């Protein structure tokens, strides 16, 4: 399950890597809207946002369609500017149809709006958009209706709210994180210029690059494609975006990727295929028994065979599956190879798993 971006033949200067105040504010607002997804940063962000004037609290909930389960494409500038106000000026240049389509499609996180998706012109699409908004709550549903009735007024309200966030708390946040994000972007641009697109694969384990085909693949929930061969693509490092790799891939928009900057997210990253391999490895009852034994210390193949009364070849086959899934650490002691469980890898899957294995 990946999102693929075709950048075949795109010169390095059309692959933009730069911080964006608007995209970072969207990441912060997403943490506020979905704190359970962000246990490492939710408390700090909530403390910062407490400076937001009380009269704007309803807006924070009302505009949640823009950044809650998904995020509106216009929150990720394809050509980031130094200031939030400049980026909002660029958003203002979008016509109402494009802005409204992006706004009301944002929460449809697993399925991008097609290019012809127009709630302003198509009554069937309008009803679908309103039905989806109602599922998010009455306040969001009411806002969706106002967006469709008077797009210009609601666009201005959203702009004022985002600027109010900057004045209340985000301006300070941005000044604090911007230098490190700029340094991250400079380093990635240098590597890109020197090594080509293959260097983009070092940004995150969740990114793979096929240098022969010129395709960037990002590990995501859904299989999607984007075409960057015309205008290139933009990569935006984020301090508050973890663990998300947020991708703009809808037709008609330049591809944009917001990725967690390593300085703020040092957790090991697993791709979906790697997670599937680990869960599959642990799903076998005999392999799970081996894991419980190996959690207590290193053992050889012969020791496991004797303890569990199975043949050494059978043990070897199961150990190979666990090793390929990244769950074992091996070491040689003379003629013998010992295996032990990688507790750090297991902890990444969940503390309850570790507790069961160590019981």
C-alpha positions as CSV (number, residue, x, y, z in Angstrom):
1,X,0.0,0.0,0.0
2,X,1.9,3.1,-1.3
3,X,1.4,6.4,-2.9
4,X,3.6,6.7,-5.9
5,X,4.9,10.0,-7.4
6,X,6.2,9.9,-10.9
7,X,9.2,12.3,-11.1
8,X,10.9,10.8,-14.1
9,X,13.1,13.3,-15.9
10,X,12.4,16.1,-13.4
11,X,15.5,18.2,-12.8
12,X,16.7,18.6,-9.2
13,X,15.7,22.3,-9.2
14,X,12.1,21.4,-9.7
15,X,12.1,19.2,-6.6
16,X,11.5,21.8,-3.9
17,X,12.5,21.0,-0.3
18,X,11.6,23.8,2.0
19,X,9.7,24.5,5.3
20,X,6.2,25.9,5.1
21,X,4.5,27.9,7.9
22,X,1.0,27.0,6.6
23,X,1.7,23.3,6.4
24,X,3.3,23.4,9.9
25,X,0.2,25.2,11.3
26,X,-2.0,22.6,9.7
27,X,0.1,19.9,11.5
28,X,-0.3,21.6,14.8
29,X,-4.1,22.0,14.3
30,X,-4.3,18.3,13.4
31,X,-2.6,17.4,16.7
32,X,-5.2,19.5,18.5
33,X,-8.0,17.8,16.7
34,X,-6.6,14.2,17.1
35,X,-4.6,14.2,20.3
36,X,-4.8,10.4,20.8
37,X,-2.8,10.0,17.6
38,X,0.0,12.2,19.0
39,X,0.8,11.2,22.6
40,X,4.3,12.7,22.4
41,X,3.2,16.2,21.4
42,X,-0.5,16.6,22.2
43,X,0.0,18.0,25.7
44,X,2.6,20.6,24.5
45,X,0.4,21.7,21.6
46,X,-2.7,22.0,23.8
47,X,-0.7,24.2,26.2
48,X,0.4,26.4,23.4
49,X,-3.0,26.7,21.9
50,X,-4.5,27.7,25.2
51,X,-3.4,31.2,24.2
52,X,-6.0,31.2,21.5
53,X,-8.8,33.7,22.4
54,X,-11.9,31.9,23.8
55,X,-14.2,33.3,21.1
56,X,-12.2,31.4,18.5
57,X,-12.6,28.0,20.2
58,X,-15.8,27.3,18.2
59,X,-14.0,28.0,15.0
60,X,-11.3,25.5,15.9
61,X,-14.0,22.8,16.0
62,X,-16.1,24.1,13.1
63,X,-13.2,24.2,10.7
64,X,-12.0,20.7,11.8
65,X,-13.0,19.3,8.4
66,X,-9.9,21.0,7.0
67,X,-7.4,19.2,9.2
68,X,-8.9,16.4,11.3
69,X,-8.9,12.9,9.7
70,X,-7.5,14.4,6.5
71,X,-6.2,17.8,5.5
72,X,-7.2,20.1,2.7
73,X,-4.8,20.1,-0.2
74,X,-4.5,23.9,-0.1
75,X,-2.9,23.7,3.3
76,X,0.3,22.3,1.7
77,X,1.8,25.0,-0.6
78,X,3.5,23.6,-3.7
79,X,5.8,26.7,-3.6
80,X,6.2,27.6,0.1
81,X,6.7,31.2,1.2
82,X,8.7,32.6,4.1
83,X,5.5,33.8,5.9
84,X,2.1,32.5,6.7
85,X,0.4,35.6,5.3
86,X,2.2,35.2,1.9
87,X,1.1,31.5,1.7
88,X,-2.5,32.5,2.6
89,X,-2.3,35.1,-0.2
90,X,-1.5,32.3,-2.6
91,X,-4.5,30.3,-1.3
92,X,-6.7,33.3,-2.0
93,X,-5.8,33.1,-5.6
94,X,-7.6,29.7,-5.9
95,X,-11.0,30.0,-7.4
96,X,-14.0,29.1,-5.2
97,X,-14.7,25.8,-7.0
98,X,-11.2,24.5,-6.3
99,X,-11.1,25.7,-2.7
100,X,-14.5,24.3,-1.8
101,X,-13.8,20.9,-3.4
102,X,-10.5,20.7,-1.5
103,X,-12.1,21.8,1.8
104,X,-15.0,19.4,1.6
105,X,-12.9,16.5,0.4
106,X,-10.3,16.8,3.1
107,X,-12.0,14.4,5.5
108,X,-12.4,11.8,2.8
109,X,-8.9,10.7,3.7
110,X,-8.8,7.3,2.0
111,X,-10.2,8.5,-1.4
112,X,-9.1,11.7,-3.1
113,X,-11.6,13.8,-4.8
114,X,-11.4,13.4,-8.5
115,X,-10.7,16.4,-10.7
116,X,-14.4,16.7,-11.6
117,X,-15.5,16.6,-8.0
118,X,-17.4,19.9,-7.6
119,X,-19.9,20.4,-4.8
120,X,-20.6,23.9,-6.1
121,X,-21.8,22.7,-9.5
122,X,-22.9,19.1,-9.1
123,X,-26.0,18.5,-6.9
124,X,-25.2,14.8,-6.4
125,X,-21.6,15.6,-5.3
126,X,-23.0,18.4,-3.1
127,X,-25.3,15.9,-1.3
128,X,-22.5,13.4,-0.9
129,X,-20.3,16.2,0.6
130,X,-23.0,17.3,3.0
131,X,-23.7,13.7,4.1
132,X,-20.1,13.1,4.9
133,X,-19.9,16.4,6.8
134,X,-23.0,15.4,8.9
135,X,-21.2,12.3,10.0
136,X,-18.5,14.5,11.5
137,X,-20.9,16.4,13.7
138,X,-23.6,19.1,13.6
139,X,-21.1,22.0,13.8
140,X,-19.1,20.7,10.9
141,X,-22.3,20.0,8.9
142,X,-23.5,23.5,9.5
143,X,-20.1,24.9,8.3
144,X,-20.2,22.8,5.2
145,X,-23.6,24.2,4.3
146,X,-22.3,27.7,4.8
147,X,-19.3,27.0,2.6
148,X,-21.6,25.9,-0.2
149,X,-23.9,28.9,0.3
150,X,-21.3,31.6,0.6
151,X,-17.8,30.4,-0.2
152,X,-16.2,33.9,-0.1
153,X,-17.4,34.6,3.4
154,X,-16.2,31.3,4.8
155,X,-12.8,31.5,3.0
156,X,-12.3,34.9,4.7
157,X,-13.3,33.4,8.1
158,X,-10.7,30.6,7.7
159,X,-8.0,33.0,6.7
160,X,-8.8,35.2,9.8
161,X,-8.7,32.2,12.1
162,X,-5.3,31.0,10.8
163,X,-3.8,34.5,11.2
164,X,-5.3,34.6,14.7
165,X,-3.6,31.4,15.5
166,X,-0.3,32.9,14.3
167,X,-0.8,35.9,16.6
168,X,-1.9,33.9,19.6
169,X,0.7,31.1,19.6
170,X,1.9,29.8,16.3
171,X,4.1,32.7,15.5
172,X,6.3,31.9,18.5
173,X,6.2,28.2,17.6
174,X,7.3,28.9,14.1
175,X,10.2,31.1,15.1
176,X,11.4,28.3,17.3
177,X,11.2,25.4,14.9
178,X,11.9,27.2,11.6
179,X,15.8,27.4,11.8
180,X,16.1,23.6,12.4
181,X,13.5,22.9,9.6
182,X,15.5,25.1,7.2
183,X,18.7,23.3,8.1
184,X,17.0,20.0,7.4
185,X,15.8,21.2,4.1
186,X,19.2,22.6,3.1
187,X,20.9,19.3,3.9
188,X,18.3,17.4,1.8
189,X,18.7,19.8,-1.1
190,X,22.5,19.4,-1.0
191,X,22.2,15.6,-1.1
192,X,19.7,15.8,-3.9
193,X,21.9,18.1,-6.0
194,X,24.9,15.9,-5.4
195,X,23.4,12.4,-5.6
196,X,20.1,12.8,-7.6
197,X,16.7,11.5,-6.5
198,X,18.1,8.4,-4.8
199,X,19.1,10.7,-1.9
200,X,15.4,11.3,-1.2
201,X,15.1,7.7,0.1
202,X,17.3,8.6,3.1
203,X,14.7,11.1,4.3
204,X,12.6,8.3,5.9
205,X,12.5,4.5,5.9
206,X,8.9,5.0,4.7
207,X,10.1,6.5,1.4
208,X,11.6,4.3,-1.4
209,X,13.0,5.6,-4.7
210,X,13.2,3.7,-8.0
211,X,16.0,5.7,-9.6
212,X,15.6,3.8,-12.9
213,X,11.9,4.5,-13.3
214,X,12.1,7.9,-11.6
215,X,9.3,7.0,-9.1
216,X,9.1,7.9,-5.4
217,X,6.9,5.6,-3.3
218,X,5.6,6.6,0.1
219,X,4.3,4.0,2.5
220,X,0.6,5.0,3.0
221,X,-2.8,3.4,3.9
222,X,-4.1,3.7,0.3
223,X,-2.7,2.9,-3.1
224,X,-2.6,6.2,-5.1
225,X,-0.5,7.8,-7.8
226,X,0.5,11.3,-8.6
227,X,2.3,12.9,-11.6
228,X,5.1,15.3,-10.9
229,X,6.6,15.2,-14.3
230,X,5.1,18.6,-15.3
231,X,5.7,20.9,-12.3
232,X,7.9,18.7,-10.1
233,X,7.1,18.1,-6.5
234,X,7.6,19.7,-3.1
235,X,8.8,18.1,0.1
236,X,8.1,19.9,3.4
237,X,9.9,18.9,6.7
238,X,7.7,19.2,9.8
239,X,8.3,19.4,13.5
240,X,4.8,18.4,14.5
241,X,3.7,16.1,11.7
242,X,4.9,12.8,13.1
243,X,4.0,10.0,12.6
244,X,2.2,11.1,9.4
245,X,3.6,11.2,5.9
246,X,1.0,13.6,4.4
247,X,0.8,13.6,0.6
248,X,-1.1,15.8,-1.8
249,X,-1.8,13.6,-4.8
250,X,-5.2,14.6,-6.1
251,X,-5.5,15.4,-9.8
252,X,-4.9,19.0,-10.6
253,X,-2.6,19.6,-7.7
254,X,1.2,19.5,-7.7
255,X,2.4,16.6,-5.6
256,X,3.5,17.7,-2.1
257,X,4.9,15.5,0.7
258,X,5.0,16.7,4.3
259,X,7.4,14.4,6.3
260,X,8.5,14.3,10.0
261,X,11.9,15.9,10.3
262,X,14.2,13.3,12.0
263,X,15.2,15.8,14.8
264,X,11.6,15.6,16.2
265,X,10.8,12.0,15.3
266,X,13.5,9.5,16.2
267,X,11.2,6.5,16.5
268,X,11.9,3.5,14.2
269,X,9.7,3.6,11.1
270,X,8.1,0.5,9.8
271,X,6.6,0.2,6.3
272,X,3.2,-1.6,6.0
273,X,4.8,-4.7,4.4
274,X,7.3,-4.9,7.3
275,X,4.5,-4.6,9.9
276,X,2.6,-7.3,8.1
277,X,5.6,-9.6,8.1
278,X,6.0,-9.2,11.9
279,X,2.4,-9.8,12.7
280,X,2.3,-12.8,10.4
281,X,5.5,-14.2,12.0
282,X,3.9,-13.8,15.5
283,X,0.6,-15.3,14.4
284,X,2.0,-18.9,14.3
285,X,1.6,-20.6,17.7
286,X,5.0,-22.4,17.6
287,X,6.8,-19.3,16.6
288,X,5.1,-17.4,19.4
289,X,6.4,-20.2,21.8
290,X,9.9,-19.8,20.4
291,X,9.6,-16.0,21.0
292,X,8.7,-16.5,24.7
293,X,11.7,-18.7,25.1
294,X,14.1,-16.3,23.3
295,X,12.8,-13.4,25.3
296,X,14.5,-15.0,28.3
297,X,17.9,-15.2,26.7
298,X,19.9,-16.6,23.7
299,X,19.3,-20.1,22.6
300,X,20.6,-22.3,19.8
301,X,18.5,-24.1,17.3
302,X,19.3,-27.4,19.0
303,X,18.3,-26.1,22.4
304,X,14.9,-24.9,21.0
305,X,14.4,-28.3,19.3
306,X,15.0,-30.1,22.5
307,X,12.9,-27.8,24.7
308,X,9.9,-27.8,22.4
309,X,10.4,-31.4,21.1
310,X,10.5,-30.6,17.4
311,X,13.1,-31.3,14.8
312,X,16.0,-28.9,14.2
313,X,15.0,-28.3,10.6
314,X,11.5,-27.2,11.7
315,X,13.1,-24.8,14.2
316,X,15.4,-23.4,11.5
317,X,12.4,-22.7,9.2
318,X,10.5,-20.8,11.9
319,X,13.6,-18.9,13.0
320,X,14.2,-17.8,9.4
321,X,10.7,-16.3,9.3
322,X,11.2,-14.5,12.6
323,X,14.7,-13.3,11.5
324,X,13.4,-12.0,8.1
325,X,10.7,-10.1,10.0
326,X,13.3,-8.3,12.1
327,X,12.3,-9.9,15.4
328,X,15.5,-11.8,16.2
329,X,19.2,-11.0,16.9
330,X,21.7,-13.6,16.1
331,X,25.3,-14.1,17.4
332,X,28.0,-16.7,16.7
333,X,29.7,-18.5,19.6
334,X,32.4,-20.7,18.1
335,X,30.5,-23.5,16.2
336,X,27.1,-22.4,17.4
337,X,24.7,-19.6,16.5
338,X,22.5,-18.3,19.2
339,X,19.2,-16.3,18.8
340,X,17.5,-13.9,21.1
341,X,14.4,-11.9,20.7
342,X,14.8,-8.2,19.7
343,X,12.9,-6.7,22.5
344,X,13.1,-3.2,21.0
345,X,11.4,-4.4,17.9
346,X,8.7,-6.1,19.9
347,X,8.2,-3.0,22.1
348,X,7.5,-1.1,18.9
349,X,4.6,-3.5,18.3
350,X,3.1,-2.9,21.8
351,X,3.9,-3.2,25.5
352,X,1.2,-5.8,25.9
353,X,3.0,-8.1,23.5
354,X,6.3,-7.6,25.4
355,X,4.5,-8.3,28.7
356,X,3.0,-11.6,27.3
357,X,6.3,-12.7,25.9
358,X,8.2,-12.0,29.1
359,X,5.6,-13.6,31.4
